[in-house]
Amino acid sequence: MANAVEKIREFRAEAKFQRTSPQKAKLVLDLIKGLRVEQALNTVHFSTKRMAPIVEKVLRSAIQNATYVSQEQGLDVDVDNLYVRTAVANEGPRMKRIRPAPMGRAFRYQRRLAHIIVTVAEKKPLNGVSAAADSTPVAPAAKKSSKKAAKATATPARKAAAKKTATKKSAAKKAAK
């Protein structure tokens, strides 16, 4: 039973204290969540956001961590099967700054920092896919037939309502003449 359930290895990389707000970093990270590594690298590489090069660097670091750990521990990790499992931007410390204001006063503002964490994992092909594929078409076919039956009962009522409004309009036109 231990062989049937195989633990999925995760490899992560972090970039701490990046000079951007977590909200802006999340805009780029949301683009790559769940994508295959190759597709995620292309997406980030051609993004116009200022954080894209930093996210690309973290993603490449996570991929290198996967290859390094697999070589050190003797694991069989295929880089082509890696995908972005999580991509998170957490809030770091805030830098307090002062901006000059009129009449000798000062306004305080905060510069936000972000910690970017990217985790990649290997997608394993499921062995029970063929058994699941044989049983799945039966259930959707039953759902489709019930949907068709519901549409068949609903459409005549709509058409009848449309005809009534048309007869009322024609009757109104005849009465006006």
VOBA-1610 file (N, C-alpha, C; in pm, whole numbers, padded with zeros to 5 digits, always signed):
BEGIN
Met+00083-00119+00000Met+00000+00000+00000Met+00087+00126+00000Ala+00204+00117+00059Ala+00295+00231+00060Ala+00343+00263-00080Asn+00355+00161-00166Asn+00397+00184-00304Asn+00288+00252-00386Ala+00160+00226-00352Ala+00050+00283-00428Ala+00040+00434-00408Val+00065+00479-00285Val+00059+00622-00256Val+00202+00675-00253Glu+00237+00751-00355Glu+00372+00802-00365Glu+00371+00949-00327Lys+00464+00988-00242Lys+00470+01125-00195Lys+00519+01216-00308Ile+00449+01326-00328Ile+00485+01421-00433Ile+00592+01513-00376Arg+00704+01521-00445Arg+00813+01607-00402Arg+00788+01750-00448Glu+00813+01844-00359Glu+00801+01986-00392Glu+00938+02051-00379Phe+00966+02144-00467Phe+01092+02216-00465Phe+01058+02365-00468Arg+01117+02442-00378Arg+01079+02582-00368Arg+01198+02674-00374Ala+01168+02799-00405Ala+01268+02905-00408Ala+01203+03032-00356Glu+01282+03115-00290Glu+01230+03238-00230Glu+01314+03356-00274Ala+01249+03470-00285Ala+01318+03598-00304Ala+01261+03691-00198Lys+01341+03722-00099Lys+01291+03803+00013Lys+01327+03950-00004Phe+01248+04033+00059Phe+01271+04178+00067Phe+01278+04243-00070Gln+01184+04210-00156Gln+01176+04271-00288Gln+01102+04404-00279Arg+01153+04506-00347Arg+01100+04641-00334Arg+00975+04660-00420Thr+00869+04595-00380Thr+00740+04611-00446Thr+00633+04569-00347Ser+00511+04611-00372Ser+00402+04569-00284Ser+00362+04426-00322Pro+00316+04349-00225Pro+00273+04212-00256Pro+00159+04209-00358Gln+00076+04310-00357Gln-00037+04316-00450Gln+00012+04319-00594Lys+00116+04396-00622Lys+00170+04405-00758Lys+00241+04276-00797Ala+00307+04213-00701Ala+00376+04086-00731Ala+00274+03976-00758Lys+00161+03979-00689Lys+00059+03876-00708Lys-00002+03881-00849Leu-00002+03997-00911Leu-00054+04008-01047Leu+00026+03920-01143Val+00157+03916-01124Val+00242+03833-01209Val+00234+03687-01166Leu+00231+03662-01037Leu+00229+03524-00987Leu+00100+03452-01024Asp-00010+03524-01031Asp-00138+03461-01067Asp-00137+03413-01212Leu-00051+03473-01295Leu-00043+03431-01435Leu+00017+03292-01450Ile+00105+03252-01356Ile+00180+03128-01374Ile+00134+03014-01284Lys+00041+03037-01195Lys-00004+02930-01105Lys-00066+02816-01184Gly-00019+02694-01157Gly-00075+02576-01218Gly-00023+02544-01358Leu+00060+02632-01415Leu+00112+02608-01549Leu+00233+02515-01545Arg+00259+02449-01659Arg+00383+02374-01671Arg+00499+02472-01668Val+00616+02427-01626Val+00729+02515-01605Val+00770+02587-01734Glu+00773+02516-01844Glu+00814+02577-01970Glu+00717+02688-02011Gln+00589+02661-01996Gln+00488+02760-02032Gln+00492+02879-01936Ala+00518+02853-01808Ala+00527+02960-01708Ala+00646+03051-01737Leu+00760+02992-01776Leu+00877+03074-01811Leu+00849+03163-01931Asn+00781+03111-02033Asn+00746+03192-02149Asn+00651+03304-02111Thr+00554+03273-02027Thr+00456+03374-01985Thr+00523+03488-01911Val+00611+03454-01818Val+00677+03557-01737Val+00779+03634-01821His+00846+03564-01910His+00948+03629-01992His+00889+03740-02080Phe+00769+03718-02132Phe+00706+03815-02221Phe+00607+03907-02151Ser+00603+03903-02018Ser+00516+03993-01943Ser+00580+04132-01936Thr+00497+04235-01934Thr+00549+04372-01930Thr+00555+04429-01789Lys+00518+04352-01691Lys+00520+04401-01553Lys+00664+04414-01503Arg+00686+04507-01411Arg+00820+04531-01358Arg+00870+04415-01273Met+00779+04340-01213Met+00817+04228-01127Met+00844+04100-01206Ala+00815+04097-01334Ala+00830+03975-01413Ala+00972+03920-01415Pro+01077+04002-01432Pro+01212+03945-01430Pro+01249+03882-01295Ile+01202+03939-01188Ile+01231+03884-01054Ile+01158+03752-01036Val+01032+03746-01079Val+00955+03621-01069Val+01018+03514-01157Glu+01067+03554-01275Glu+01134+03458-01363Glu+01259+03401-01297Lys+01334+03488-01229Lys+01456+03444-01161Lys+01425+03346-01049Val+01317+03372-00974Val+01277+03281-00866Val+01231+03148-00924Leu+01155+03152-01034Leu+01107+03030-01097Leu+01224+02945-01149Arg+01322+03010-01212Arg+01440+02936-01259Arg+01517+02877-01142Ser+01521+02949-01030Ser+01589+02898-00911Ser+01519+02775-00856Ala+01386+02775-00858Ala+01311+02658-00811Ala+01337+02538-00899Ile+01347+02560-01030Ile+01377+02451-01123Ile+01517+02396-01096Gln+01613+02485-01074Gln+01749+02441-01043Gln+01755+02366-00911Asn+01675+02410-00814Asn+01668+02337-00686Asn+01616+02196-00709Ala+01520+02181-00798Ala+01465+02049-00826Ala+01571+01957-00888Thr+01647+02009-00984Thr+01749+01926-01047Thr+01862+01894-00950Tyr+01900+01991-00867Tyr+02009+01969-00772Tyr+01970+01865-00667Val+01853+01880-00609Val+01808+01787-00505Val+01789+01647-00563Ser+01740+01640-00686Ser+01721+01508-00747Ser+01856+01439-00770Gln+01959+01516-00806Gln+02091+01456-00824Gln+02153+01416-00691Glu+02136+01499-00589Glu+02195+01470-00457Glu+02130+01349-00392Gln+01998+01341-00401Gln+01927+01233-00333Gln+01901+01112-00422Gly+01943+01120-00548Gly+01924+01009-00639Gly+01779+00990-00681Leu+01702+01097-00682Leu+01562+01089-00725Leu+01554+01099-00877Asp+01446+01049-00931Asp+01424+01057-01074Asp+01321+01167-01100Val+01367+01291-01117Val+01278+01405-01140Val+01294+01449-01285Asp+01184+01450-01358Asp+01184+01493-01497Asp+01143+01640-01502Val+01231+01725-01552Val+01205+01869-01554Val+01088+01902-01646Asp+01065+01820-01748Asp+00954+01844-01840Asp+00818+01822-01773Asn+00813+01743-01666Asn+00687+01718-01597Asn+00662+01812-01480Leu+00753+01906-01456Leu+00735+01999-01345Leu+00628+02103-01379Tyr+00554+02143-01276Tyr+00455+02250-01291Tyr+00461+02340-01168Val+00409+02460-01180Val+00410+02556-01070Val+00296+02520-00976Arg+00330+02468-00860Arg+00226+02425-00766Arg+00171+02544-00690Thr+00258+02625-00633Thr+00214+02746-00564Thr+00305+02862-00602Ala+00250+02979-00603Ala+00326+03102-00626Ala+00262+03209-00538Val+00336+03250-00435Val+00281+03336-00332Val+00369+03459-00312Ala+00307+03572-00286Ala+00380+03693-00247Ala+00330+03734-00109Asn+00414+03715-00008Asn+00379+03753+00128Asn+00433+03892+00158Glu+00372+03956+00256Glu+00415+04090+00291Glu+00539+04085+00380Gly+00636+04168+00346Gly+00757+04179+00428Gly+00745+04301+00518Pro+00854+04342+00578Pro+00849+04462+00664Pro+00825+04587+00581Arg+00771+04687+00643Arg+00745+04813+00574Arg+00850+04915+00612Met+00896+04991+00514Met+00992+05097+00542Met+00914+05227+00560Lys+00935+05291+00673Lys+00866+05418+00700Lys+00950+05533+00644Arg+00886+05616+00565Arg+00954+05729+00503Arg+00875+05856+00529Ile+00944+05970+00508Ile+00880+06100+00532Ile+00892+06183+00404Arg+00779+06245+00367Arg+00775+06331+00249Arg+00752+06475+00296Pro+00828+06569+00244Pro+00805+06710+00285Pro+00666+06757+00244Ala+00608+06836+00329Ala+00474+06888+00306Ala+00476+07041+00319Pro+00370+07108+00278Pro+00368+07256+00285Pro+00381+07308+00428Met+00435+07427+00439Met+00448+07501+00565Met+00530+07425+00669Gly+00636+07358+00624Gly+00729+07296+00717Gly+00682+07165+00779Arg+00570+07115+00735Arg+00521+06989+00792Arg+00580+06870+00716Ala+00549+06750+00765Ala+00599+06629+00699Ala+00488+06525+00697Phe+00475+06458+00584Phe+00378+06349+00572Phe+00454+06216+00574Arg+00400+06120+00647Arg+00461+05988+00654Arg+00397+05897+00551Tyr+00477+05812+00491Tyr+00426+05708+00402Tyr+00509+05583+00421Gln+00459+05474+00367Gln+00526+05345+00387Gln+00561+05282+00253Arg+00683+05232+00244Arg+00726+05153+00128Arg+00709+05006+00164Arg+00634+04937+00082Arg+00607+04797+00113Arg+00713+04706+00050Leu+00741+04596+00117Leu+00832+04494+00067Leu+00758+04362+00056Ala+00804+04275-00033Ala+00735+04148-00054Ala+00836+04034-00048His+00790+03919+00002His+00864+03794-00003His+00794+03707-00107Ile+00865+03669-00212Ile+00807+03590-00320Ile+00852+03446-00304Ile+00755+03354-00303Ile+00783+03212-00286Ile+00719+03135-00401Val+00799+03058-00473Val+00749+02976-00584Val+00782+02831-00554Thr+00681+02745-00565Thr+00699+02601-00541Thr+00664+02526-00669Val+00754+02437-00710Val+00727+02352-00826Val+00721+02207-00780Ala+00640+02128-00849Ala+00626+01986-00817Ala+00615+01910-00948Glu+00632+01779-00939Glu+00627+01695-01059Glu+00489+01634-01072Lys+00433+01644-01192Lys+00304+01581-01220Lys+00327+01435-01251Lys+00263+01350-01175Lys+00275+01206-01198Lys+00155+01159-01277Pro+00174+01081-01384Pro+00059+01025-01456Pro-00013+00924-01368Leu-00143+00932-01365Leu-00222+00841-01282Leu-00236+00707-01351Asn-00225+00597-01272Asn-00237+00463-01328Asn-00382+00426-01352Gly-00474+00480-01273Gly-00616+00445-01284Gly-00691+00532-01382Val-00624+00598-01474Val-00691+00688-01568Val-00781+00610-01662Ser-00736+00495-01711Ser-00817+00421-01809Ser-00946+00370-01747Ala-00941+00327-01621Ala-01062+00280-01554Ala-01159+00395-01531Ala-01106+00511-01497Ala-01191+00627-01473Ala-01249+00678-01604Ala-01173+00670-01712Ala-01221+00718-01842Ala-01335+00633-01893Asp-01334+00500-01864Asp-01442+00414-01909Asp-01573+00444-01837Ser-01568+00482-01711Ser-01690+00502-01634Ser-01744+00645-01645Thr-01663+00742-01681Thr-01710+00880-01684Thr-01809+00912-01796Pro-01799+00858-01919Pro-01895+00897-02022Pro-02039+00858-01991Val-02061+00760-01905Val-02197+00716-01874Val-02272+00824-01797Ala-02208+00881-01698Ala-02276+00981-01615Ala-02307+01109-01692Pro-02213+01168-01769Pro-02248+01289-01842Pro-02356+01267-01946Ala-02365+01148-02005Ala-02469+01122-02104Ala-02607+01128-02038Ala-02617+01076-01916Ala-02743+01083-01844Ala-02779+01227-01810Lys-02679+01306-01776Lys-02703+01447-01746Lys-02748+01522-01870Lys-02685+01491-01985Lys-02722+01559-02109Lys-02865+01528-02149Ser-02906+01402-02132Ser-03042+01366-02171Ser-03144+01435-02082Ser-03112+01449-01953Ser-03205+01517-01864Ser-03211+01666-01895Lys-03096+01725-01938Lys-03096+01865-01976Lys-03179+01887-02103Lys-03168+01793-02198Lys-03246+01805-02321Lys-03395+01795-02292Ala-03431+01707-02200Ala-03572+01693-02164Ala-03623+01821-02097Ala-03539+01883-02015Ala-03579+02007-01949Ala-03594+02119-02052Lys-03504+02124-02151Lys-03514+02226-02255Lys-03638+02205-02341Ala-03671+02080-02369Ala-03787+02050-02453Ala-03916+02097-02388Thr-03925+02085-02257Thr-04045+02131-02188Thr-04047+02282-02172Ala-03930+02345-02166Ala-03925+02489-02143Ala-03943+02568-02272Thr-03900+02519-02385Thr-03905+02598-02508Thr-04046+02621-02561Pro-04141+02525-02559Pro-04274+02556-02610Pro-04343+02667-02530Ala-04320+02672-02401Ala-04382+02775-02319Ala-04332+02913-02361Arg-04205+02923-02393Arg-04151+03051-02437Arg-04207+03089-02573Lys-04220+02994-02663Lys-04271+03025-02795Lys-04418+03064-02789Ala-04492+02999-02702Ala-04633+03033-02688Ala-04648+03175-02635Ala-04563+03214-02543Ala-04570+03349-02489Ala-04537+03450-02598Ala-04443+03419-02683Ala-04406+03510-02790Ala-04522+03525-02890Lys-04595+03419-02920Lys-04707+03425-03013Lys-04820+03510-02956Lys-04844+03498-02826Lys-04951+03577-02765Lys-04922+03726-02777Thr-04798+03764-02753Thr-04766+03906-02764Thr-04780+03954-02907Ala-04747+03869-03004Ala-04760+03907-03144Ala-04907+03924-03181Thr-04997+03838-03132Thr-05139+03849-03164Thr-05200+03972-03099Lys-05153+04005-02979Lys-05204+04124-02912Lys-05166+04250-02992Lys-05042+04252-03045Lys-04999+04368-03122Lys-05078+04380-03251Ser-05101+04266-03319Ser-05176+04272-03444Ser-05322+04311-03418Ala-05376+04266-03305Ala-05514+04302-03271Ala-05521+04451-03239Ala-05418+04505-03175Ala-05415+04646-03143Ala-05405+04730-03270Lys-05329+04683-03369Lys-05314+04755-03496Lys-05447+04756-03572Lys-05520+04642-03571Lys-05648+04634-03640Lys-05752+04726-03574Ala-05746+04734-03442Ala-05842+04819-03371Ala-05813+04966-03400Ala-05685+05000-03418Ala-05649+05141-03443Ala-05692+05184-03582Lys-05705+05091-03678Lys-05743+05125-03816Lys-05890+05148-03819
//
